[in-house]
Amino acid sequence: MLDNSKLPWRLRRFFRRGRLAKKSSQEPEKNKNNEETSEQKVKPTNKILRMAARIWRKTVDGVGFSVAFSTAAASSILLFRILNRTKVYGLQNIPVEHENVLYCINHNSLLDNFIFEAAAYVPKIFFQHKYLPINLADRKNFFGDPHSHRFRDRLMYFLGRHFFRHLKAYPVDRKTGDMNQVEEWRKLLKDNIVIVYPEGTRSRTGEVGRGKPGVGKLIHEARPIIMPVYMSGTADVLGVGMKFPTIFKTIRVYIGKPMDLSDIFLEELPPSRREQMIYYAKLSDAVMDEIRSLNPQYKKEKKEEDGASREKTERC
């Protein structure tokens, strides 16, 4: 073995530097190995914590859904089947699909979505939760203003987070007129049943109004199974301005056949935004016309008008 003490001082310094460099290069490897060992010790603990947190969240969500769903189902049966009377027509038209199905309903009451779900999907949703429709609900009415300190807003904010969310209510900012929301609706509609009110707000007169372009855009982009629904009597139970629901009323739900809008879809989407809005409104109005035609009273009046015009033509 070479005796470094007999070497010249320059060579001794060279070998000493080599030993120091080798030692310094080995220390990071030791530190790395120590870090890997410590990570291996900590990693299982973190994995267990993450798993426990995930199980806890699922448990809380499951309990929240069970409480919200059972409360809503019991209240709907009590209010719409026992204290009030609900007649349903066209149940045979309900599609078996639970994806990309869009129910378009005229809007008279805050209870419209509960009435329709109780009429069309109870008791089916008790056993198959995938058939529970998503309701595009106005944020103000169902979720409150999170920045407001008023009691009503705080209460609705709490109910929105812990009750309506479990019932698949999705907040919509109706007054902003933001068409970018339609992309979010399209994603929801892809794998679900969705309820939408093309009028955008509750009717103050009971008449079926005009549709909004946003619903037309949703129909154009998603190409869903469009189910028109006309409901009457809901305003008598809880109409605009009423704080508490009434009883001993009759509600009628008319479910139409799936709509065919292929003739409108054949038209090319205009390039300008203004013309696009007209095109979307045309789609939405076609849906509203179909909803309006489900009303037996409207059919009767329409038949009388056609008969009168026919008689006038024959006389001329």
C-alpha positions as CSV (number, residue, x, y, z in Angstrom):
1,M,0.0,0.0,0.0
2,L,1.3,3.4,-0.9
3,D,2.5,5.5,2.0
4,N,1.3,9.0,1.3
5,S,3.7,10.5,3.9
6,K,6.7,9.7,1.6
7,L,5.1,11.4,-1.4
8,P,5.7,15.0,-2.4
9,W,3.4,17.5,-0.8
10,R,1.7,18.3,-4.1
11,L,0.7,14.6,-4.7
12,R,-0.4,14.3,-1.1
13,R,-2.7,17.3,-1.6
14,F,-4.1,15.7,-4.8
15,F,-5.0,12.4,-3.2
16,R,-6.5,14.2,-0.2
17,R,-8.8,16.2,-2.6
18,G,-9.8,13.0,-4.3
19,R,-10.8,11.4,-1.0
20,L,-12.8,14.4,0.0
21,A,-14.6,14.5,-3.4
22,K,-15.4,10.8,-3.1
23,K,-16.8,11.3,0.4
24,S,-18.9,14.2,-0.6
25,S,-20.3,12.3,-3.5
26,Q,-21.3,9.4,-1.3
27,E,-23.0,11.6,1.3
28,P,-25.9,12.7,-1.0
29,E,-26.5,9.0,-1.8
30,K,-26.7,8.3,1.9
31,N,-29.0,11.2,2.4
32,K,-31.1,10.1,-0.6
33,N,-31.3,6.6,0.8
34,N,-32.3,8.0,4.2
35,E,-35.0,10.3,2.6
36,E,-36.3,7.3,0.6
37,T,-36.5,5.2,3.7
38,S,-38.2,8.0,5.6
39,E,-40.6,8.5,2.7
40,Q,-41.4,4.8,2.7
41,K,-42.1,5.0,6.4
42,V,-44.3,8.1,6.0
43,K,-46.0,7.1,2.7
44,P,-48.2,4.3,4.1
45,T,-49.4,6.6,6.9
46,N,-50.4,9.3,4.3
47,K,-52.0,6.7,2.2
48,I,-54.1,5.5,5.1
49,L,-55.1,9.0,6.0
50,R,-56.1,9.8,2.5
51,M,-58.1,6.6,2.3
52,A,-59.8,7.4,5.7
53,A,-60.6,10.9,4.5
54,R,-62.1,9.5,1.3
55,I,-64.2,7.0,3.2
56,W,-65.4,9.7,5.5
57,R,-66.4,12.0,2.6
58,K,-68.3,9.2,1.0
59,T,-70.0,8.3,4.2
60,V,-71.1,12.0,4.8
61,D,-72.3,12.3,1.3
62,G,-74.2,9.1,1.5
63,V,-75.9,10.1,4.7
64,G,-76.6,13.5,3.3
65,F,-78.2,12.1,0.2
66,S,-80.2,9.6,2.2
67,V,-81.6,12.3,4.5
68,A,-82.3,14.7,1.6
69,F,-83.8,12.1,-0.7
70,S,-86.0,10.5,1.9
71,T,-87.2,13.9,3.2
72,A,-88.0,15.1,-0.3
73,A,-89.7,11.9,-1.3
74,A,-91.9,11.7,1.8
75,S,-92.8,15.4,1.5
76,S,-93.7,15.0,-2.2
77,I,-95.9,12.0,-1.7
78,L,-97.6,13.8,1.2
79,L,-98.1,17.1,-0.6
80,F,-98.8,15.9,-4.1
81,R,-100.5,12.5,-3.7
82,I,-102.3,12.9,-0.3
83,L,-103.0,16.5,0.5
84,N,-103.4,17.4,-3.2
85,R,-104.3,15.3,-6.2
86,T,-101.9,14.8,-9.1
87,K,-103.1,13.3,-12.4
88,V,-100.4,12.2,-14.9
89,Y,-101.0,11.7,-18.6
90,G,-98.5,10.2,-21.1
91,L,-96.4,8.0,-18.7
92,Q,-95.8,5.7,-21.7
93,N,-93.8,8.4,-23.4
94,I,-91.1,8.4,-20.7
95,P,-87.9,7.1,-22.3
96,V,-86.0,4.2,-20.8
97,E,-82.7,6.1,-21.3
98,H,-81.1,7.9,-18.4
99,E,-78.5,9.8,-20.5
100,N,-78.9,12.9,-22.6
101,V,-82.6,13.3,-21.8
102,L,-83.9,16.8,-21.6
103,Y,-87.3,17.6,-20.0
104,C,-88.6,21.0,-21.0
105,I,-91.4,22.1,-18.7
106,N,-93.5,25.3,-18.4
107,H,-92.8,27.1,-15.2
108,N,-95.5,28.2,-12.7
109,S,-94.2,27.3,-9.2
110,L,-91.0,26.6,-7.2
111,L,-92.4,23.1,-6.7
112,D,-92.5,22.2,-10.4
113,N,-89.4,20.0,-10.3
114,F,-90.6,18.1,-7.2
115,I,-94.1,17.6,-8.7
116,F,-92.7,16.3,-12.0
117,E,-90.2,13.9,-10.4
118,A,-92.9,12.6,-8.1
119,A,-95.2,12.1,-11.0
120,A,-92.8,10.6,-13.5
121,Y,-90.1,8.8,-11.6
122,V,-91.5,7.7,-8.3
123,P,-91.1,4.9,-7.2
124,K,-88.5,4.1,-9.9
125,I,-85.8,6.4,-8.4
126,F,-86.2,4.6,-5.0
127,F,-84.4,1.7,-6.6
128,Q,-82.4,3.3,-9.4
129,H,-80.9,6.6,-8.3
130,K,-79.5,7.2,-11.8
131,Y,-83.0,8.2,-12.9
132,L,-83.1,11.1,-10.5
133,P,-83.1,14.2,-12.8
134,I,-80.7,17.1,-12.5
135,N,-82.7,20.3,-12.0
136,L,-81.2,23.5,-13.4
137,A,-82.4,25.7,-10.5
138,D,-82.1,29.5,-10.1
139,R,-79.3,30.2,-7.7
140,K,-81.3,33.0,-5.9
141,N,-84.3,30.8,-5.2
142,F,-82.5,27.6,-4.2
143,F,-79.0,28.5,-3.1
144,G,-79.2,32.1,-1.9
145,D,-76.6,34.8,-2.2
146,P,-73.4,33.6,-0.4
147,H,-72.3,37.2,0.1
148,S,-75.5,38.4,1.7
149,H,-76.1,38.4,5.4
150,R,-79.9,38.4,5.2
151,F,-81.5,35.5,7.1
152,R,-83.3,34.1,4.0
153,D,-80.0,34.1,1.9
154,R,-78.1,32.4,4.7
155,L,-80.8,29.8,5.1
156,M,-81.0,29.1,1.4
157,Y,-77.3,28.9,1.2
158,F,-77.3,26.3,3.9
159,L,-80.1,24.3,2.3
160,G,-78.5,24.6,-1.1
161,R,-75.2,23.1,0.2
162,H,-76.6,20.4,2.4
163,F,-80.0,19.6,0.9
164,F,-80.7,20.7,-2.6
165,R,-77.2,19.7,-3.8
166,H,-77.9,16.1,-2.8
167,L,-81.2,16.2,-4.8
168,K,-79.1,17.1,-8.0
169,A,-80.1,20.8,-8.0
170,Y,-77.5,22.7,-10.1
171,P,-77.3,26.5,-9.6
172,V,-77.9,28.7,-12.6
173,D,-77.3,32.4,-12.7
174,R,-80.4,33.4,-14.6
175,K,-80.0,37.2,-14.6
176,T,-76.5,37.3,-15.8
177,G,-77.4,36.0,-19.3
178,D,-74.0,34.3,-19.5
179,M,-74.2,31.8,-22.5
180,N,-71.0,30.2,-21.3
181,Q,-73.1,28.3,-18.7
182,V,-74.5,26.3,-21.6
183,E,-71.3,24.4,-21.9
184,E,-71.6,23.3,-18.2
185,W,-75.2,22.2,-18.9
186,R,-74.1,20.2,-21.9
187,K,-71.6,18.3,-19.8
188,L,-74.3,17.6,-17.2
189,L,-76.8,16.5,-19.8
190,K,-74.3,14.0,-21.5
191,D,-74.7,11.4,-18.8
192,N,-77.9,12.4,-17.0
193,I,-81.5,13.4,-17.2
194,V,-81.9,17.1,-16.9
195,I,-85.0,19.3,-16.2
196,V,-85.0,22.8,-17.7
197,Y,-87.6,25.6,-17.9
198,P,-87.2,27.3,-21.3
199,E,-89.1,30.4,-20.1
200,G,-86.3,31.1,-17.6
201,T,-88.7,32.3,-14.9
202,R,-92.1,31.5,-13.4
203,S,-95.2,32.7,-15.3
204,R,-97.1,35.5,-13.6
205,T,-100.2,35.0,-15.8
206,G,-100.4,31.2,-16.1
207,E,-99.8,31.4,-19.8
208,V,-96.9,29.6,-21.5
209,G,-94.3,32.2,-22.5
210,R,-91.5,32.3,-25.0
211,G,-88.3,30.3,-24.7
212,K,-84.9,31.7,-24.0
213,P,-82.0,31.3,-26.5
214,G,-79.8,29.5,-23.9
215,V,-82.0,26.5,-24.0
216,G,-82.0,26.5,-27.8
217,K,-78.2,26.6,-27.7
218,L,-78.2,23.6,-25.3
219,I,-80.5,21.7,-27.6
220,H,-78.4,22.5,-30.7
221,E,-75.1,21.5,-29.1
222,A,-76.2,18.4,-27.1
223,R,-78.8,17.0,-29.5
224,P,-80.7,15.4,-26.6
225,I,-83.9,13.4,-26.4
226,I,-86.3,16.4,-25.9
227,M,-89.3,15.6,-23.8
228,P,-92.0,18.4,-23.7
229,V,-94.1,18.6,-20.5
230,Y,-97.1,20.8,-19.7
231,M,-98.2,21.2,-16.1
232,S,-101.3,22.9,-14.8
233,G,-102.5,23.6,-11.3
234,T,-99.1,24.0,-9.7
235,A,-99.6,27.8,-9.4
236,D,-102.7,27.0,-7.2
237,V,-100.5,25.0,-4.8
238,L,-97.5,27.4,-4.5
239,G,-97.6,30.3,-7.1
240,V,-95.7,33.5,-7.3
241,G,-96.1,35.5,-4.1
242,M,-97.4,32.6,-2.0
243,K,-95.3,31.7,1.1
244,F,-97.0,28.4,2.0
245,P,-98.4,25.7,-0.1
246,T,-102.2,25.1,-0.2
247,I,-104.1,21.8,-0.2
248,F,-107.0,20.1,-1.9
249,K,-106.0,21.2,-5.3
250,T,-105.7,19.2,-8.6
251,I,-102.4,19.1,-10.5
252,R,-102.2,17.8,-14.0
253,V,-99.0,16.7,-15.7
254,Y,-99.0,16.0,-19.5
255,I,-95.9,14.3,-20.8
256,G,-95.5,14.5,-24.6
257,K,-93.7,12.3,-27.0
258,P,-90.0,13.0,-27.9
259,M,-89.7,15.9,-30.2
260,D,-88.2,15.8,-33.7
261,L,-86.4,19.0,-34.6
262,S,-84.4,17.6,-37.5
263,D,-85.9,20.2,-39.9
264,I,-84.4,23.0,-37.9
265,F,-81.1,21.2,-37.3
266,L,-80.7,21.0,-41.1
267,E,-80.2,24.8,-41.1
268,E,-76.6,25.9,-40.8
269,L,-75.6,27.9,-37.7
270,P,-75.3,31.6,-38.8
271,P,-71.9,33.2,-38.4
272,S,-72.9,36.3,-36.5
273,R,-73.8,36.3,-32.9
274,R,-77.1,38.2,-33.4
275,E,-78.2,35.6,-36.0
276,Q,-77.2,32.8,-33.8
277,M,-79.3,34.1,-31.0
278,I,-82.3,34.2,-33.4
279,Y,-81.6,30.6,-34.4
280,Y,-81.4,29.5,-30.8
281,A,-84.6,31.3,-30.0
282,K,-86.3,29.6,-32.9
283,L,-85.3,26.2,-31.4
284,S,-86.6,27.2,-28.0
285,D,-89.8,28.6,-29.3
286,A,-90.5,25.4,-31.2
287,V,-90.2,23.5,-27.9
288,M,-92.5,26.0,-26.2
289,D,-95.1,25.5,-29.0
290,E,-95.0,21.8,-28.4
291,I,-95.4,22.3,-24.6
292,R,-98.4,24.7,-25.3
293,S,-100.0,22.1,-27.6
294,L,-100.1,19.6,-24.7
295,N,-102.7,21.8,-22.9
296,P,-106.2,20.3,-23.6
297,Q,-107.7,23.8,-23.3
298,Y,-105.3,25.1,-25.9
299,K,-106.1,22.2,-28.2
300,K,-109.8,23.0,-27.9
301,E,-109.3,26.7,-28.6
302,K,-107.1,26.0,-31.5
303,K,-109.6,23.6,-33.0
304,E,-112.4,26.2,-32.6
305,E,-110.2,28.9,-34.3
306,D,-109.4,26.5,-37.2
307,G,-113.0,25.7,-37.6
308,A,-114.0,29.3,-37.6
309,S,-111.4,30.2,-40.2
310,R,-112.5,27.3,-42.3
311,E,-116.1,28.4,-42.2
312,K,-115.1,31.9,-43.1
313,T,-113.1,30.6,-46.1
314,E,-116.0,28.5,-47.3
315,R,-118.4,31.5,-47.2
316,C,-116.0,33.6,-49.2
